[in-house]
Amino acid sequence: MSKAINFEQAGKRVEELVLTLNQYSHEYYALDAPTVSDAEYDRLYRELVNLETMYPELTKQDSPTQRVGDALIEGFEKVEHSSQMLSLENAFNLEELEAFDRRVEQQAKSSHTYLSEMKIDGLAIAIKYENGYLVQAATRGDGRVGEDVTQNIRAISAIPIRLRDNVTCEVRGEVYMPKGSFVKLNKERDEEGKDIFANPRNAAAGTLRNLNPKITASRNLNAFFYTLVDPEEHGANTQKEAIELMNAWGLHVNHEYECIQSIDEVWAYIEKVEKERQDLPYEIDGVVLKVNEFSVQEEVGMTVKAPRWAIAYKFKAEEAQT
Ligand SMILES: NC(=O)c1cnc(N)c2cc(Br)sc12
């Protein structure tokens, strides 16, 4: 029999459990460094569910028990993005990267560095937080209008429903399905006689578009965040600072980036990443090269379709698995 606990004691214990469980999730998902076993997490989670059942008025907005609602999603409302979600021009060889570098040099008035980042093969997402709380999530759509997938994003444990700082911001990244989860899901679907997904990207997209957040919660999706909207308003002056700031707020970022002085070094990074690619627990389809300094990004500007200050180097498509 669980010992009787009065309302005041329960309030203190609920507060403690929410802080502890959210810290454990931060360590597991944002830091990739869990400090407790899944069994210990589940034990504390069950204690929290019991207390919230006993005293529903004690349930907190950022309780991990509030991620997955019971209701099915009626449909996906349209959401107009605060600013256009970018697409990138592609490069397929060193010559095209060098041509990109020459174009940047022609436009840039100040000295700059490049940041090379992994190009995650998932689906783009924009998430708004108000005073630290997740309030809206939308798919990229056509870049200007996406679909509201807030209920499904809340069901992804790897995406915090409350940041570690009470900040109002918009962040953008890529939702992806880890390779291991993809293999497990397709095995289950095959055993159930269901169609299997062709690749992790399709599995992630299909999961985000399903109408039952409980299914989303079961699929172990993850996300990497790589864009902070209006970064200089948050005190970040470079892409590197923006990534580290988002990570400090509790968002999962990809730390495999490299700050590069000249285009010659980018090829070494690309060759390194191309070698690592098979062993990564997530799919990548290339490398994104960006001017690191936001002031220089503004000098270099945009074309109608895409930024002039960034380019995506695409790997050759992998041989189809026979
Ligand atoms: N690191 C990045 O900027 C990044 C990573 N992965 C992606 N699929 C994309 C897409 C755009 Br558009 S940017 C970007």
The ligand as a Tripos MOL2 file, in Angstrom:
@<TRIPOS>MOLECULE
LIG
   14    15     1     0     0
SMALL
NO_CHARGES

@<TRIPOS>ATOM
      1 N1         22.5690   21.9760  -40.3930 N.am      1 LIG1
      2 C1         21.7010   22.4810  -41.2540 C.2       1 LIG1
      3 O1         21.6150   23.6570  -41.5130 O.2       1 LIG1
      4 C2         20.7740   21.5300  -41.9240 C.ar      1 LIG1
      5 C3         20.8090   20.1850  -41.5870 C.ar      1 LIG1
      6 N2         19.9720   19.2960  -42.1710 N.ar      1 LIG1
      7 C4         19.0870   19.6860  -43.0970 C.ar      1 LIG1
      8 N3         18.2850   18.7400  -43.6520 N.pl3     1 LIG1
      9 C5         19.0090   21.0500  -43.4800 C.ar      1 LIG1
     10 C6         18.1150   21.6560  -44.4270 C.ar      1 LIG1
     11 C7         18.3040   22.9830  -44.5320 C.ar      1 LIG1
     12 BR1        17.2900   24.1630  -45.6420 Br        1 LIG1
     13 S1         19.5280   23.5590  -43.5000 S.2       1 LIG1
     14 C8         19.8470   21.9560  -42.8940 C.ar      1 LIG1
@<TRIPOS>BOND
     1     1     2 1
     2     2     3 2
     3     2     4 1
     4     4     5 ar
     5     4    14 ar
     6     5     6 ar
     7     6     7 ar
     8     7     8 1
     9     7     9 ar
    10     9    10 ar
    11     9    14 ar
    12    10    11 ar
    13    11    12 1
    14    11    13 ar
    15    13    14 ar
@<TRIPOS>SUBSTRUCTURE
     1 LIG1         1 GROUP 0 **** ****
